[in-house]
Amino acid sequence: MSAPTPKPTSPLGEMTGPGRFSLVGHALPWLVIAAFYFLVDDYLGLGTQVMIWVLFALSLDLALGYAGIVTLGHAAFYGLGAYAAGIFSIHVSQDPILGHFFAIGVTALFGLLSGALILHTTGVTFLMLTLVIVSIMFEIGNQARGLTGGDDGLQGIRLDPIFGVFDFDLWGHTAYIYTAVVLFIWFVIAWRLVHSPFGRSLDGIRQNARRMRAIGTPVWWRLLAIYTISAAMAGSAGALSAHATKFVGLSVLSLLTSGVVTVMLILGGTRRLYGAFIGAAIYYIVQEWTAQISPYFWEFVVGIMLIATVLFLDGGLMELGDRGARLLGGRRRAGGGE
C-alpha cells in the first residue's frame, strides 16, 4: 500500500487544499497594509517604519534563512543605503526615485565586493568578518562628519514630489504608499528567487555545501549572488528610511541594528518570507505598548518572547499558523470519515 502524497503548503505554512485558503493567506498581509492606511491614519509613520523593517528582515532572510549565510553585519548595507540616499538628495538630486536607485546600486556594489572578500570563509571566521565590516562602516560614518554629519546625523534632506505629483507630506501618506509599493516589488522578486531553480540550489547549499559542489554546483558564485541581492534589498530599506524621516542617524550602522533585525526574523520565522512581516510587526507592537509601562520593560518582554520562540517554535511565530492549519486539517479529515 503506497504512502499518501503530502499536500503542498503555501509559504504561510497553510495547507492549500482546494486553493482558497492559501490565496487568503497570501492576500492577508497586503490587505492589512491597505486597511492600515485607511483606518489608522494617525499612525502612518509607525506603519511606514514597520514596512521598512519588514523589507530589511526580508533581505536578511534571503542570506541567513535561505542561503545559510550567518551574518551579524547586515546593518552595514542598511546604513550605507540610508546615507547614500540622503547624500544623493543633498548634493546631487532631490528626486527620490533616482536617489533610491542610487542607494540600491551602491549597496549592491558594496555587497558584491565585500562578499567576494569574505565568502570564502565560513563559521565563526565569517561571522567575525561581518562584525568587522559593520564596525568599520560605523567608524567611517562617525569620522566623516563633513559628509555624514557624524554623531549629529545627516540633516537637510530634501525630496521632490514623486513623479512631480505626490509630495512627501507631514502626515506620511506618500511615504507610506511609496514604501508599500517598494516592499511589494521586492517581495515579488524574493518570491520568484526562492521558488526558482536558483533558490532550490541555495537550499541545497545551506543543507550540505560539499555535496552541492560534488554535483557541480558553483557554490561560491551562488552565495555571492544572493549576498549581493540581499545587500541591495537592505540598502533599499535604508533608502526608504532616509526618505521617510529625512534624517539619517549614526545608529543605522550600529551592531544593535543588526541585532534587532535578526531578532525580528527569528521571532517571525526564517525561510518563510512572510515571517519577516510577522516578526517586524510584533516587535514594533510590543515595543510601543510595553514602553508605555517602562522605557526598558519592552526589552524584557521581547527577550522572553525570543527565548520562548527558540525553545518551543522551530519555525518562529509562523509555526503557530502551521499547527493551527494541521489541527484544522485533522478535524476536517475526522469529520469526513477519512
N, C-alpha and C positions, 0 to 999 in steps of 0.2 A: 504494500500500500504506500503510495507516494506521499511525501510530506506536502502539506498545503503551501501554496505560494504566498509569501508575506505580502500584505497590502502595502502599496507605496505610501510614503509620508511626504507631507509638504515641508517647506523649510521652517514652518512653525512647529513641526513635530506632530501635526494632526493627521489622523487617518483620512485619506482623501475620499474613501467611499465612492459615492456617485459623483463627487467632484464639487458639490455645492459648499460643503463645509470648508474645504481647502480654499475656495475662492473667497469666502467670507474672511478667512484668516489672513489672506494676502491683502485684502482691501482695508481691514480694520485699522492698521496704523495710520494709513493715509486719510481715512475718514476722520480719525481723531484729530489729526493735524488740521484738516479743513474745518472741523467743528470748533476747534480751539480758537481759530481766527474770528469766527462769527460770534461765539458765545462768551469768550473770556477776553474781551477787548482790552481790559486794563492790565493784562499780564502778557502782552505780546512780546515784550523784551525778554521775559523769562522763557517763553516758548521758543524764541529765536536762539537763545543760548543753549537750550536743551537740544535743539536740532543740530547746532554746531558741534556739540559734544557727541551726539549720535554719529555724525559723519566722522569725527575724529576716532571714536571707538570702532567704527566700521573699518576704517583704514588699518587700525591695529589688528583687527580680526583677520584681515587678509594675510598679514605677515605672521602673526602669532598663532592664530587659530588654524588656518588652512595650510600654511606652509611650515609651521613649526619653528619659525624664527623667533626665538625668545629674546626680546629686546626690552630694555627699560629706558631707551633713549629716544622714543618717538616724539617727545616734545621738541627735539631739535628741528624736525620738519614742520611741526605746527607753528612754532615760534618763528622760524625762518619765513614761512608763508605769510604770517601776520606782518612782520617787519617789511618784507618785500612789497606787499600790497600797500602798506602805509607810506613807505618811502617813495614808491612809484607815484602815489597820489600827490605827494608834496612836491616832488622835484621833476616829474615827467608829465603826467596827465591825470586829470581828475575823473576820467572815465572809469567807472567801477568794473566794467566787464574786461576792459584792457588790463587793468590792474590785477584782476583775478587771474586772467590767463598768464600774466607775467609771473605771479606768485606760483602758479602751478608749474610753469616751466623751470623756474629757479629751483624749486624743491625737488622736482623730478631729476634735474641735473645733479643736484647735491646728493640725492638718494642713489643715483647711478654711480657717482664717484666714490662716495663713502662705502656703498655696498661692495664695490669692486675691491676695496682695500680690506674689508673685514670679513666678508662672507666665506673666505677660505678657512676661517677658524670656526670652532664650534664650542658648545658648552659654556663654562664659566669664562673662558677667554673672550668669546664673542660678547657675552653679557657685559663684561667689564669694558670692552671697547666701545659699546654703545653708550655706557655711562660716561666714558671719557669724552666722546664726541659731544654729547649734550652739555657737559661741563665746560668744554672749550667754547662752545657756542654761547653759553651764558656769559662767560667772561668777556668774549668779544663784544657782545651786546652791552655789557656794563662799561667797558673801556672806550668804546667808540661813541662817546657822548655827542659829538658833533653830528653824527648820522642817526643814531638811535635814541638819543636823549638820556642814555644811561639809566640810572635808577629813578629818574624823574619820569621816564616813559616817553614814547613818541607821541607828540601832540601836533595839532594843526592840520589834521587830515580833513580834506575837503573832497566832496564827491558830487559829480554832476548827476542829474536825473538819469535813470536807466532808459536807454533809447530816446533820451531827451524829453521823456514824458513823466516817468514815475520818480518822484523826488523822495529822498530819504527823510521822511518827516519825523518829528519828535515823538510821535506815538508808536513808531516802529512798524507801520503797516507794510511799507515797501520792503523793509529789511526782512520781515517775516516771510512774505511771499517769495522773495528772491532766494532766501535760504532754503525754503521748502522745495523750490524748483531745482536748485543745485543738488540738494540731498537726493531728490528723486532720480536725477540723471546719474549721479554716482552709484546709487543703489542698483539701477538697471545694469550699469557697467559691471559692478561687482557680481550681480546675479549671473550675468552671461559668462563671466570669467570662471566662477567656481563650478558652473554646470557644463563647462566646455571640456574637451579632452585635456587642455592645458590645466584646468582646475583639478581634474581627476589625477593627473600626474603629480600635482602638488600634494594631494592627499597621500599618494604612494610614497613620495619623498619624505613626508612627515612621519610616516609609519616605519619606513625602512629605506634610508637613502642608499645604502650599499647594494641592496637588491635592485633598486631602480637603476643604479649605474651599471649593474651587471647585465641588464637587458637593453642597454644602450641609451638610456635617457640622459640628456645633458643637464645633470642636476644643478651644477653651479649657475649655468646660464638662466635656468628657470627660476631659481631662487633670486638671482639678481633682477630678473624681470618683475617678479611680484613685489620685491622690496622697493623697486623704483616706482611702481604703480601705487603702492601703499604710501610712499613718501609724497607723491603728487596729491593723493587724496587728503592726507594730513595737512599739506600746505594749503589746499583749497579750504579746509576748515579754518585754518589760521587766517586766511584772507577774509573769509566771511566774518570772523570775529573782529578784525580790524575795521571792516566796513560798517558793521553793525554798531560798534561802540565809538568809532572814530578816535580810538586811542589804543596804543599797544604798550603794555607794561612789561617789565623785565621778567615777570613771573611766567610768561608764556614759554620761556626757555628753562624753567626750573625742573629739577628732578621730581618735585611734588606733582607737577602737571603730568609727567609720565606715569607716576604712581596712581593718580586719580583716574586717568583713562583706563589703566589696567584694572583697577577695582571695578569700574563700571562694566567692563567687558566680562569680567569673571562673574559679577552679580547677574548679568543678563544671560550669559552663556556663550561660549566660544563655538565657532563653526556653525553658527545658526543664522547669521545676518541680522535677523530681527532681534537677536539678543542684545545688540547694541542699542536698539530703541528702548527696550525694557530697562536695561542697566542704567542708561543715562537718565531716563525719566524718574526711575525710583531713587536714584542718588540725589537728584535735584529736589524731588518732593520731600524726601527725608531731611535733607539739609535745610530746606525752607521751614518746615514745620517744627523740627526739633530745635533749631537755632533760636526760636522764639522763647523756648524754655531756658536755654543757656547757650552762650556763644560757642561753647565747646562740647555740648551734650550730643550734637549731631555726629561728631566723630566717634563717640562711644556706640551710638546706635548703628552707624554704618559698619563699624568694626564687628559688632555682634552679628549683623546680617551677613557679613563676608565670611566669618567663621562658620556660621550655620550652613551657608551655601556650599562651602568647600567640603564640609563634613557629610552633608545629607543630600545635596543636589549636584550630582556629577555634571549635569548639563545646565547649571545655573537656574535662575528662576524660570527659564523656558521649560525646565523639566517638569514643573507643576502642570503646565499645559499638556505635556506628553502623558503624564499619569492620569489626568482628567480624561483625555481622549481614549486611553486604553480602558479606563473604567467604564466610560460610556459605551465603547465598543463591546465590552464584555456583557454589559446589561442588554444591549440590543441582540447579541447572539443568543443570550439566555432566553430572552423574550420570544425570539423567533424559533426556538427549539433546536438551534444548531449544536 
